[in-house]
Amino acid sequence: MNPFASYRMLITPLSPIHVGTGESYEPTNYVIEDGALHEFDTGAVMVALSDADRKALLEIGNRRPDTGMIEALQRFFYERREALMAHAIQRIPVLPGVAGFYEKRVGQTANREADGKKVVNRLEIDRTSFNPVTRLPVLFGSSLKGAMRTALLDGVNGGRPAQERKGLHEFQGRLFRYFDENARPHLSLELDPMRLVQLADAAWNGEAGLPAAQVHLAVNRKKVEVKDQQGSVRKFQAEAKELYQILECTPGWRYRAFSGQINLQLVDGVAEKDRSGNRQLPVANLRFDAAQVARACNDFYRPILEEECRLLHQRGFLDATWYKAIQQFLATTQTKLQRGDAFLLRVGRHSGAESVTLRGARDGHIKIMKGKDEKPEYLDAAKTLWLAADEKDQSTNLLPFGWLLVELLPMNTAVTDWPELKAACEPHLAAARAFKDKLAAQRVRLEQAKAEAEAKRREEAEKARRAAEEEARRQREEDERQARLAALTPNLRHIEEFKVAFAARAEQLRGGKDRQNAEYHQRAQKLAKGALEGPDWTTEEKLAAADAIAEWLPKVVERIDKDALKKLKLGSLRAQP
């Protein structure tokens, strides 16, 4: 007997999803250009940058770690974005407002604090959960299970207020019957019914070639409009301080973009109590089947979705196209939702306080942060909503975060299309398809630029290799010359140095000649006279001096004929004793 009832989960995001990981894109490993974020790694930086660029980067890195250094690093990578883009390991679309925001702020000071210190635009982009091998998004099984747990707890609680004030497990443990304050220990986690519900991470299964993520701004907007005494709309704290976040999100309306699995452990035939008479299984009416999970999720999340859409539409925040699509979607999926073949779920950051707390139990428990040095207040509902935006000042065409549609199919059932859902998603893919086409054209240009840069680097490396070989050859020759010089007498070394100096001068003149009686003519005269009159010059040394002067002086000094050489008494130097 199979110990599990296993179901395939086909998951369609309905709005932007951001499941945080604690990781982020830093301005030192991405650039934004032409509507795309281009991510690169350290290896790409070392390949893409020239030697001069690498030295400049090292110089910046050795500075004092302050805002000036951060700004300089941001500017460094932005100014070299063309070279880096060709080595990108991933490219994802960025909304125009986000791209403009980045371009205006990269490498700039955001503002100054009261003491005059600069506040730099850090520009980190929080990453959504992803597979580190494929770099494609994933939905963590823990996120999905946590959302299901909230809905199931809400169903058991039935809208009653929480009695407990000590902590999370006391409340949940009472509802799910694994906490007993009279027992020791109080908590028996093996009796938690959710241990029978097992979920794997849901992997990306979206249409090949389409971007799997998009960068949004998250902005905070007030649920209820507040006016001052003059009747003007008053900005609330988040708006006044221009609070925003930059988030990588899985985009909405991606047909069956994720595929996962849920296993419901079957305990039929397992004894309710152990040999000591202690309960070892969750209570029978809390051993949830697939239909109960789906029904609980729809009962809990659908009213939240409908109320949030109503509120956002009333405030003028909601994107009209998305709102119309959701209304049509809910109407066309009514039958499947009621049967439990599919259910709504909300996961990730900015799902809203109402989506992570239980009806009745949340009353007076939602923490509302106040201004600096002010104590928080606790209310029945949140006062604000975080919404996905293109611009930080945007107040229309906004989207809620976190909405998913989950289809459940027994693992032994063949997967068939859902034409109505697919048709509902298709109109929202135009921008993704345009980005795919643009990226294909961009990739051709960048690959060409990469090939040209690599060819240039190979050429420079070959030049450097040849230069190194030439320098090594010259050094060997110089070492050999120095060794020969060391073996010579002082007079013969003097003659060798004369020949080297005249050879170098001839190379400099490139066919030209120095005037008579100038420096090099005088050097020849001095050598001839010293050899002729020096008492320590041997016959062999005098002959070598005469030969060197006769060979090199005409090459360097003008009008050196037989008479000019005769005046140097070379014949006397060559005469035998």
C-alpha positions as CSV (number, residue, x, y, z in Angstrom):
1,M,0.0,0.0,0.0
2,N,1.3,3.4,-0.9
3,P,1.7,5.4,2.3
4,F,1.0,8.7,0.6
5,A,-1.7,10.3,-1.5
6,S,0.4,12.2,-3.9
7,Y,-0.7,15.1,-6.1
8,R,1.0,17.2,-8.8
9,M,0.7,20.9,-8.2
10,L,0.6,23.2,-11.3
11,I,1.0,26.7,-10.1
12,T,0.1,29.9,-12.0
13,P,1.3,33.2,-10.5
14,L,-1.5,35.8,-10.8
15,S,0.5,38.8,-9.6
16,P,4.2,39.5,-8.9
17,I,5.7,37.1,-6.4
18,H,8.7,37.8,-4.2
19,V,9.9,35.0,-1.9
20,G,12.9,36.4,-0.1
21,T,16.2,34.6,0.3
22,G,18.4,37.2,2.0
23,E,20.4,37.4,-1.2
24,S,20.5,40.5,-3.5
25,Y,21.9,41.8,-6.7
26,E,24.6,44.3,-5.7
27,P,25.5,47.3,-8.0
28,T,28.9,45.7,-8.3
29,N,27.5,42.5,-10.0
30,Y,24.9,44.0,-12.2
31,V,24.2,46.9,-14.6
32,I,20.8,48.0,-16.0
33,E,20.8,49.0,-19.7
34,D,18.2,49.0,-22.4
35,G,15.4,47.7,-20.2
36,A,17.3,44.7,-18.8
37,L,19.3,43.8,-15.7
38,H,22.6,42.2,-16.7
39,E,24.0,40.0,-13.9
40,F,27.7,39.1,-14.0
41,D,30.0,37.3,-11.6
42,T,33.6,38.0,-10.5
43,G,35.0,35.8,-13.2
44,A,33.3,37.8,-15.9
45,V,34.7,41.0,-14.4
46,M,38.2,39.7,-14.6
47,V,37.7,38.6,-18.2
48,A,35.8,41.7,-19.4
49,L,38.1,44.4,-17.9
50,S,41.4,45.5,-19.3
51,D,44.6,45.6,-17.3
52,A,44.2,49.3,-16.8
53,D,40.5,48.8,-15.6
54,R,41.6,46.1,-13.2
55,K,44.2,48.4,-11.7
56,A,41.7,51.2,-11.4
57,L,39.3,48.8,-9.7
58,L,42.0,47.7,-7.3
59,E,42.8,51.4,-6.5
60,I,39.1,52.0,-5.6
61,G,38.9,48.9,-3.5
62,N,42.0,50.0,-1.5
63,R,40.3,53.3,-0.5
64,R,38.8,53.9,2.9
65,P,35.4,52.1,3.0
66,D,33.0,55.0,3.1
67,T,30.2,56.4,1.0
68,G,32.7,57.9,-1.5
69,M,34.2,54.4,-2.2
70,I,30.7,52.9,-2.7
71,E,29.8,55.7,-5.1
72,A,33.1,55.2,-7.0
73,L,32.5,51.4,-7.3
74,Q,29.0,52.0,-8.6
75,R,30.2,54.5,-11.2
76,F,33.1,52.2,-12.2
77,F,30.9,49.3,-13.1
78,Y,28.2,51.5,-14.7
79,E,30.8,53.3,-16.9
80,R,32.0,49.9,-18.2
81,R,28.6,48.4,-18.6
82,E,29.0,47.7,-22.4
83,A,32.0,45.5,-21.7
84,L,30.4,43.7,-18.8
85,M,27.0,43.2,-20.5
86,A,28.6,40.8,-23.0
87,H,29.6,38.5,-20.2
88,A,26.3,38.5,-18.3
89,I,25.3,35.2,-16.8
90,Q,21.6,36.2,-16.6
91,R,19.4,38.9,-18.1
92,I,15.9,39.8,-16.7
93,P,13.5,42.6,-17.7
94,V,13.3,45.8,-15.7
95,L,10.4,48.2,-15.9
96,P,11.1,51.6,-17.5
97,G,10.6,53.5,-14.3
98,V,13.0,51.2,-12.4
99,A,15.6,51.5,-15.2
100,G,15.3,55.3,-15.1
101,F,15.5,55.3,-11.3
102,Y,18.8,53.3,-11.5
103,E,20.3,55.5,-14.2
104,K,19.6,58.7,-12.2
105,R,20.9,57.3,-8.9
106,V,23.8,55.0,-9.6
107,G,27.0,56.4,-8.2
108,Q,25.2,59.4,-6.7
109,T,24.5,60.7,-3.2
110,A,20.9,60.1,-2.2
111,N,20.8,62.9,0.4
112,R,22.6,64.2,3.4
113,E,21.9,63.5,7.1
114,A,21.5,66.3,9.6
115,D,25.2,66.1,10.5
116,G,26.1,66.5,6.8
117,K,27.1,62.9,6.2
118,K,26.3,61.6,2.8
119,V,23.7,58.8,2.3
120,V,24.6,56.8,-0.7
121,N,22.0,55.1,-3.1
122,R,22.8,51.5,-2.3
123,L,20.6,50.1,-5.1
124,E,20.6,46.5,-3.9
125,I,17.8,44.5,-5.6
126,D,16.4,41.8,-3.4
127,R,16.4,38.4,-5.2
128,T,13.4,36.1,-5.2
129,S,14.0,32.5,-4.4
130,F,15.9,30.7,-7.2
131,N,17.7,27.5,-8.1
132,P,21.4,28.3,-7.9
133,V,22.2,25.9,-10.8
134,T,19.6,27.0,-13.3
135,R,19.2,30.5,-11.8
136,L,15.5,30.1,-12.4
137,P,12.9,31.0,-9.7
138,V,11.5,28.4,-7.3
139,L,8.7,28.4,-4.8
140,F,9.9,27.0,-1.5
141,G,7.8,24.1,-0.2
142,S,8.0,25.8,3.2
143,S,6.4,29.0,1.8
144,L,3.5,27.0,0.2
145,K,3.0,24.9,3.3
146,G,3.0,27.9,5.5
147,A,0.3,29.6,3.5
148,M,-1.8,26.4,3.5
149,R,-1.2,26.1,7.3
150,T,-2.6,29.6,7.9
151,A,-5.8,28.7,5.9
152,L,-6.3,25.4,7.7
153,L,-5.8,27.0,11.1
154,D,-8.3,29.7,10.1
155,G,-10.8,27.0,9.2
156,V,-10.4,25.3,12.5
157,N,-10.5,28.5,14.5
158,G,-13.8,29.7,12.9
159,G,-13.2,33.4,13.4
160,R,-12.9,33.2,17.2
161,P,-10.5,35.5,19.0
162,A,-7.2,34.1,20.3
163,Q,-7.2,33.3,24.0
164,E,-3.4,32.9,24.3
165,R,-1.0,35.7,24.9
166,K,2.2,33.7,25.5
167,G,3.2,32.7,22.0
168,L,2.6,31.2,18.7
169,H,2.6,27.5,19.6
170,E,0.1,27.8,22.4
171,F,-2.5,29.2,20.0
172,Q,-1.7,26.9,17.0
173,G,-1.2,24.0,19.3
174,R,-4.6,24.4,20.8
175,L,-6.3,24.6,17.4
176,F,-4.4,21.7,16.0
177,R,-4.5,19.7,19.2
178,Y,-0.7,19.2,19.8
179,F,-0.4,21.6,22.8
180,D,-1.6,20.6,26.3
181,E,-0.7,22.9,29.2
182,N,-1.4,20.2,31.7
183,A,1.0,17.8,30.0
184,R,4.8,17.6,30.2
185,P,6.1,18.6,27.8
186,H,3.4,21.0,26.7
187,L,4.2,20.7,23.0
188,S,4.0,17.4,21.1
189,L,5.1,18.4,17.7
190,E,4.7,14.9,16.3
191,L,0.9,15.4,16.8
192,D,0.9,18.5,14.6
193,P,-1.3,17.5,11.7
194,M,0.8,19.4,9.3
195,R,3.6,16.9,9.7
196,L,1.4,14.6,7.5
197,V,1.5,17.3,4.8
198,Q,4.8,17.2,2.8
199,L,5.6,19.6,0.0
200,A,8.7,19.8,-2.3
201,D,10.0,23.0,-3.7
202,A,8.1,23.9,-6.9
203,A,10.4,24.3,-9.8
204,W,10.1,26.7,-12.7
205,N,8.2,25.2,-15.6
206,G,7.3,28.3,-17.6
207,E,7.3,28.8,-21.3
208,A,10.9,28.4,-22.7
209,G,12.6,31.6,-23.7
210,L,10.4,34.0,-21.8
211,P,11.9,35.8,-18.9
212,A,11.2,34.1,-15.6
213,A,11.6,37.2,-13.5
214,Q,11.1,41.0,-13.5
215,V,12.3,43.9,-11.4
216,H,9.6,46.0,-9.6
217,L,9.5,48.7,-7.1
218,A,7.5,48.0,-4.0
219,V,5.7,51.1,-2.7
220,N,3.6,51.6,0.4
221,R,0.1,53.2,0.0
222,K,-2.5,54.0,2.6
223,K,-5.8,52.1,2.6
224,V,-7.8,55.1,3.6
225,E,-7.3,58.7,2.4
226,V,-6.4,61.1,5.2
227,K,-6.9,64.9,4.8
228,D,-5.5,67.7,6.9
229,Q,-7.5,70.6,8.3
230,Q,-7.3,72.4,5.0
231,G,-8.8,69.4,3.1
232,S,-5.5,68.5,1.4
233,V,-4.6,64.8,1.2
234,R,-1.9,64.2,3.8
235,K,1.1,62.1,3.1
236,F,1.7,59.3,5.5
237,Q,5.1,58.3,6.9
238,A,6.2,55.9,4.1
239,E,5.3,58.4,1.3
240,A,6.9,61.4,3.1
241,K,10.1,59.5,3.6
242,E,9.9,58.0,0.0
243,L,10.2,54.5,1.4
244,Y,10.5,51.9,-1.4
245,Q,12.1,48.5,-2.1
246,I,13.5,47.1,-5.3
247,L,12.5,43.5,-5.7
248,E,13.0,40.8,-8.2
249,C,9.7,39.1,-8.7
250,T,8.2,36.2,-10.6
251,P,5.7,38.0,-13.0
252,G,2.0,37.3,-12.8
253,W,-0.2,35.5,-15.4
254,R,2.4,32.9,-16.3
255,Y,0.5,29.7,-17.2
256,R,1.5,26.8,-15.0
257,A,4.9,28.5,-14.4
258,F,5.8,26.3,-11.5
259,S,5.4,22.5,-11.0
260,G,5.6,20.9,-7.6
261,Q,4.2,18.0,-5.5
262,I,2.3,17.6,-2.3
263,N,2.3,14.3,-0.4
264,L,-0.4,13.6,2.2
265,Q,0.7,10.9,4.5
266,L,-1.8,8.1,5.1
267,V,-1.9,6.6,8.5
268,D,-4.7,4.0,8.1
269,G,-3.7,1.0,10.1
270,V,-1.3,2.8,12.3
271,A,-2.2,2.6,16.0
272,E,-3.6,5.7,17.5
273,K,-1.6,5.2,20.7
274,D,1.8,3.9,21.5
275,R,2.5,1.1,23.9
276,S,2.5,3.5,26.8
277,G,-1.0,4.6,26.0
278,N,0.1,8.0,24.6
279,R,-1.5,9.4,21.5
280,Q,1.0,9.2,18.6
281,L,-1.0,10.5,15.7
282,P,-2.8,13.8,15.0
283,V,-6.5,13.7,15.8
284,A,-8.5,12.0,13.1
285,N,-10.6,15.0,12.1
286,L,-7.4,17.0,11.5
287,R,-5.8,14.6,9.1
288,F,-6.5,16.7,6.0
289,D,-7.1,15.4,2.6
290,A,-6.6,17.3,-0.7
291,A,-10.2,18.5,-0.9
292,Q,-10.0,19.9,2.7
293,V,-6.7,21.7,1.9
294,A,-8.2,23.2,-1.3
295,R,-11.5,24.2,0.4
296,A,-9.7,25.8,3.4
297,C,-7.4,27.8,1.1
298,N,-10.3,29.1,-1.1
299,D,-12.4,29.9,1.9
300,F,-9.6,31.9,3.5
301,Y,-7.8,33.6,0.6
302,R,-10.7,34.3,-1.9
303,P,-12.5,36.8,0.4
304,I,-9.1,38.5,1.0
305,L,-8.4,38.8,-2.7
306,E,-11.9,40.1,-3.5
307,E,-11.8,42.7,-0.6
308,E,-8.3,43.8,-1.5
309,C,-9.3,44.3,-5.2
310,R,-12.4,46.2,-4.1
311,L,-10.4,48.5,-1.8
312,L,-7.6,49.1,-4.4
313,H,-10.1,49.8,-7.1
314,Q,-12.0,52.2,-4.9
315,R,-8.8,54.0,-4.0
316,G,-7.8,54.2,-7.7
317,F,-4.6,52.3,-7.1
318,L,-5.3,49.1,-9.0
319,D,-4.2,48.3,-12.5
320,A,-7.5,48.3,-14.5
321,T,-6.4,45.5,-16.9
322,W,-5.3,43.3,-14.1
323,Y,-8.5,43.9,-12.2
324,K,-10.7,43.0,-15.2
325,A,-8.6,39.9,-15.8
326,I,-9.0,38.8,-12.1
327,Q,-12.8,39.3,-12.2
328,Q,-13.1,37.3,-15.4
329,F,-10.8,34.6,-14.0
330,L,-12.7,34.1,-10.8
331,A,-15.9,33.8,-12.9
332,T,-14.6,31.2,-15.3
333,T,-12.8,29.1,-12.6
334,Q,-15.8,29.0,-10.2
335,T,-16.5,25.4,-10.9
336,K,-12.9,24.1,-10.4
337,L,-12.5,26.2,-7.3
338,Q,-15.7,24.8,-5.8
339,R,-14.7,21.2,-6.6
340,G,-11.3,21.7,-5.0
341,D,-9.5,21.0,-8.3
342,A,-7.8,24.3,-7.8
343,F,-7.4,26.9,-5.1
344,L,-6.0,30.3,-4.3
345,L,-2.9,30.9,-2.3
346,R,-0.8,33.9,-1.2
347,V,2.9,33.6,-0.5
348,G,6.0,35.8,-0.2
349,R,6.8,39.3,0.9
350,H,4.1,41.9,1.1
351,S,1.3,39.3,1.2
352,G,-0.4,41.6,3.7
353,A,-1.1,41.2,7.4
354,E,-4.6,39.8,6.7
355,S,-3.2,36.9,4.7
356,V,-0.9,35.7,7.4
357,T,-3.2,36.1,10.4
358,L,-6.5,34.4,11.3
359,R,-9.9,36.0,11.2
360,G,-11.0,36.9,14.7
361,A,-7.6,36.1,16.2
362,R,-5.9,39.0,14.4
363,D,-8.2,41.6,16.1
364,G,-6.1,44.0,18.1
365,H,-2.9,42.1,17.2
366,I,-1.7,43.7,14.0
367,K,1.3,45.8,14.9
368,I,1.4,49.3,13.4
369,M,4.8,51.0,13.5
370,K,4.8,54.7,14.4
371,G,7.3,57.5,14.0
372,K,10.7,57.6,15.7
373,D,10.6,57.1,19.5
374,E,6.9,56.4,19.3
375,K,5.4,53.2,20.6
376,P,3.7,51.0,18.0
377,E,-0.1,50.5,18.2
378,Y,-2.0,47.3,17.7
379,L,-5.1,47.3,15.5
380,D,-7.5,44.9,13.8
381,A,-6.1,45.5,10.3
382,A,-3.1,47.0,8.6
383,K,-3.4,50.7,7.6
384,T,-1.3,50.4,4.5
385,L,-0.5,48.1,1.6
386,W,2.7,47.3,-0.2
387,L,2.1,47.3,-4.0
388,A,4.2,46.5,-7.1
389,A,5.0,49.7,-9.0
390,D,7.1,51.0,-11.9
391,E,7.8,54.4,-10.4
392,K,8.3,55.2,-6.7
393,D,5.7,58.0,-6.8
394,Q,3.2,56.0,-8.7
395,S,-0.4,55.9,-7.4
396,T,-2.2,54.2,-10.2
397,N,-1.8,51.0,-12.2
398,L,-0.4,49.2,-9.2
399,L,-0.5,45.5,-8.5
400,P,-0.8,43.4,-5.3
401,F,1.9,40.9,-4.4
402,G,1.8,37.2,-3.8
403,W,-1.3,35.7,-5.5
404,L,-1.1,32.2,-6.9
405,L,-3.5,29.7,-8.4
406,V,-2.7,26.1,-7.5
407,E,-4.1,23.1,-9.5
408,L,-4.1,19.7,-7.9
409,L,-3.9,16.6,-10.0
410,P,-3.4,13.0,-8.7
411,M,0.1,11.9,-9.7
412,N,-1.3,8.9,-11.7
413,T,-3.5,11.3,-13.8
414,A,-2.3,12.6,-17.1
415,V,-1.8,16.4,-17.3
416,T,-4.2,18.1,-19.7
417,D,-4.4,21.7,-20.7
418,W,-6.8,24.2,-19.1
419,P,-7.7,26.3,-22.2
420,E,-9.6,29.0,-20.3
421,L,-6.7,29.6,-17.9
422,K,-4.2,29.6,-20.7
423,A,-6.3,32.1,-22.7
424,A,-6.6,34.3,-19.6
425,C,-2.8,34.4,-19.3
426,E,-2.0,35.0,-23.0
427,P,-2.9,38.8,-23.2
428,H,-0.4,39.5,-20.4
429,L,2.6,38.0,-22.2
430,A,3.1,40.7,-24.9
431,A,5.8,42.5,-22.9
432,A,7.6,39.2,-22.1
433,R,7.5,38.1,-25.8
434,A,8.8,41.5,-26.9
435,F,11.6,41.3,-24.3
436,K,12.5,37.8,-25.6
437,D,12.8,39.1,-29.2
438,K,14.8,42.2,-28.0
439,L,17.1,40.0,-26.0
440,A,17.7,37.7,-29.0
441,A,18.8,40.7,-31.1
442,Q,20.8,42.2,-28.2
443,R,22.5,38.9,-27.6
444,V,23.8,38.8,-31.2
445,R,25.2,42.3,-30.8
446,L,26.7,41.5,-27.4
447,E,28.2,38.2,-28.6
448,Q,29.8,40.1,-31.5
449,A,31.2,42.7,-29.1
450,K,32.4,39.9,-26.8
451,A,34.2,38.1,-29.7
452,E,35.8,41.4,-30.8
453,A,36.9,42.1,-27.3
454,E,38.3,38.6,-26.9
455,A,40.2,38.9,-30.2
456,K,41.6,42.2,-29.0
457,R,42.7,40.7,-25.7
458,R,44.3,37.7,-27.5
459,E,46.2,40.2,-29.8
460,E,47.3,42.2,-26.8
461,A,48.3,39.1,-25.0
462,E,50.3,38.0,-28.0
463,K,52.0,41.4,-28.2
464,A,52.8,41.1,-24.5
465,R,54.2,37.6,-25.0
466,R,56.4,38.8,-27.9
467,A,57.5,41.8,-26.0
468,A,58.4,39.6,-23.0
469,E,60.4,37.3,-25.3
470,E,62.2,40.2,-26.9
471,E,63.0,41.6,-23.5
472,A,64.3,38.2,-22.3
473,R,66.4,38.0,-25.5
474,R,67.9,41.4,-24.9
475,Q,68.5,40.6,-21.3
476,R,70.3,37.4,-22.3
477,E,72.5,39.3,-24.8
478,E,73.2,42.0,-22.2
479,D,74.1,39.4,-19.7
480,E,76.4,37.7,-22.2
481,R,77.9,41.0,-23.1
482,Q,78.5,41.8,-19.5
483,A,80.1,38.4,-19.1
484,R,82.4,39.1,-22.0
485,L,83.3,42.5,-20.7
486,A,84.2,41.1,-17.3
487,A,86.7,38.8,-19.1
488,L,88.3,41.6,-20.9
489,T,91.1,43.9,-19.9
490,P,90.1,47.5,-18.8
491,N,91.3,48.9,-22.2
492,L,89.4,46.3,-24.2
493,R,86.3,47.0,-22.1
494,H,86.7,50.7,-22.9
495,I,86.8,49.9,-26.6
496,E,83.7,47.6,-26.3
497,E,81.8,50.4,-24.5
498,F,82.8,52.8,-27.4
499,K,81.4,50.4,-30.0
500,V,78.1,50.0,-28.1
501,A,77.7,53.7,-27.6
502,F,78.3,54.4,-31.3
503,A,76.0,51.6,-32.4
504,A,73.2,53.1,-30.3
505,R,73.8,56.6,-31.7
506,A,73.8,55.3,-35.3
507,E,70.4,53.7,-34.5
508,Q,69.1,57.0,-33.2
509,L,70.3,59.0,-36.2
510,R,68.6,56.6,-38.6
511,G,70.9,57.5,-41.5
512,G,71.8,61.0,-40.4
513,K,75.2,62.1,-39.1
514,D,76.5,64.3,-36.3
515,R,78.7,67.3,-37.1
516,Q,82.5,67.1,-36.8
517,N,84.1,68.0,-33.5
518,A,80.8,67.3,-31.7
519,E,80.5,64.8,-28.8
520,Y,80.9,61.6,-30.7
521,H,83.8,62.9,-32.8
522,Q,85.5,64.0,-29.6
523,R,85.0,60.6,-28.0
524,A,86.8,59.0,-31.0
525,Q,89.6,61.5,-30.7
526,K,89.9,60.8,-27.0
527,L,90.1,57.0,-27.5
528,A,92.7,57.3,-30.2
529,K,94.9,59.7,-28.1
530,G,94.6,57.5,-25.0
531,A,95.5,54.4,-26.9
532,L,98.5,56.1,-28.6
533,E,99.9,57.7,-25.5
534,G,98.8,55.4,-22.7
535,P,101.7,53.4,-21.3
536,D,99.5,50.4,-20.4
537,W,98.1,49.8,-23.9
538,T,99.3,46.7,-25.6
539,T,99.8,46.3,-29.3
540,E,96.7,44.1,-29.5
541,E,94.6,46.7,-27.6
542,K,95.9,49.6,-29.8
543,L,95.0,47.6,-33.0
544,A,91.4,47.0,-31.6
545,A,91.0,50.7,-30.8
546,A,92.0,51.6,-34.4
547,D,89.6,49.1,-35.9
548,A,86.7,50.3,-33.8
549,I,87.3,54.0,-34.7
550,A,87.7,53.2,-38.4
551,E,84.4,51.1,-38.4
552,W,82.1,53.3,-36.3
553,L,83.2,56.9,-36.7
554,P,82.2,57.2,-40.4
555,K,78.7,55.8,-39.5
556,V,78.1,58.5,-36.9
557,V,80.0,61.7,-37.9
558,E,79.8,63.5,-41.2
559,R,82.7,63.9,-43.7
560,I,85.0,61.2,-42.1
561,D,87.3,60.3,-45.0
562,K,90.9,58.9,-45.2
563,D,92.3,62.3,-44.3
564,A,90.0,62.7,-41.2
565,L,91.0,59.2,-40.0
566,K,94.7,60.0,-40.7
567,K,94.5,62.9,-38.3
568,L,93.6,60.5,-35.6
569,K,96.9,58.7,-36.2
570,L,95.2,55.3,-36.7
571,G,98.3,54.2,-38.7
572,S,100.5,54.7,-35.6
573,L,98.1,52.6,-33.6
574,R,98.4,49.8,-36.1
575,A,102.2,50.1,-36.5
576,Q,104.1,47.1,-35.2
577,P,106.7,47.8,-32.5
